[in-house]
Amino acid sequence: MRNLKAVEGRGAFANVVARRRATPAFRPDPVPDDLLQQALELGTFAPSGYNLQPWRFIVVRDPDAKRALRAAAFGQEKVEKAPVVIVACGDTAAWKDADLDRVIADGRSTGSIPDDKTASMIRRNVNAFLPKTDMGVWVTRQTMIAFSFLMLAAENLGLDTAPMEGFDEAMVRSTLGIPETARVIALLALGYADPPDKPFGGRFDLERVVYDGRWDTPWRSLSIDKETLLVNPRK
Ligand SMILES: Cc1cc2nc3c(=O)[nH]c(=O)nc-3n(C[C@H](O)[C@H](O)[C@H](O)COP(=O)(O)O)c2cc1C
């Protein structure tokens, strides 16, 4: 089993990763608006296929709404107790409504799409690829990247988080007015832990989850201190 030890003063990113726990209980203290704003800004800096950014986040702070959401999340207490719950959704239709146009306009104005010919090619590719794609899988793939960015950004800002998949999608939909064209991907409770936080549960050794070149060839870890490996960038 692999463990991860936070090291103060170096490897800031490794520390954030190591420190994060799925917080079981939250204090009622509110999350300052500027921290919430920063976490949302950083979360939505995530990459996505064709830069289409199909994630949609509903920030739920109203106590009545959180109570209703808790009922849709199999009664999980943290949904009501955490000061903020972010409902991460993936919009399966926005790309063809207006988002592809926006991505192309943004790309043209920043220069990341250098000319109209490239813009037309992107439009053709997206229109050929997405209609043949399982959009539930596609929006999940994209949204969970932004969700992870958001979770780590929040941790870096001194907040605690709890990711959740335990919810009834139809109930969450009707509670928050989410259309059928959007999938509810995950919930993220956000706030400050009511200690004790949960102990770290360990992670599989790399040999169990990483292969070297082929499925039948397990990764062989270097015999160096894993702590060093994680916090010491190659410079
Ligand atoms: C996508 C996802 C869904 C999860 N759903 C729930 C949930 O519904 N309820 C819950 O109590 N914990 C949930 N968890 C928390 C996991 O149990 C927890 O992340 C895991 O045990 C590892 O612990 P750690 O996050 O503290 O390292 C979820 C985690 C993830 C990533």
The ligand as an ORCA input file, in Angstrom:
! r2SCAN-3c Opt
* xyz 0 1
  C     -16.789     10.345     -7.381
  C     -16.820     10.102     -5.899
  C     -18.024      9.817     -5.288
  C     -18.112      9.655     -3.901
  N     -19.340      9.483     -3.311
  C     -19.438      9.510     -1.965
  C     -20.711      9.545     -1.332
  O     -21.768      9.579     -1.982
  N     -20.750      9.565      0.010
  C     -19.609      9.576      0.768
  O     -19.723      9.600      2.003
  N     -18.388      9.555      0.209
  C     -18.286      9.535     -1.150
  N     -17.036      9.588     -1.751
  C     -15.822      9.669     -0.910
  C     -14.937      8.426     -1.041
  O     -15.451      7.394     -0.241
  C     -13.510      8.822     -0.628
  O     -13.044      9.789     -1.537
  C     -12.558      7.624     -0.635
  O     -12.905      6.722      0.383
  C     -11.128      8.038     -0.427
  O     -10.997      8.828      0.752
  P     -10.315     10.268      0.700
  O     -11.061     11.056     -0.351
  O     -10.489     10.844      2.072
  O      -8.880     10.075      0.338
  C     -16.940      9.721     -3.124
  C     -15.721      9.978     -3.762
  C     -15.662     10.190     -5.116
  C     -14.351     10.531     -5.750
*
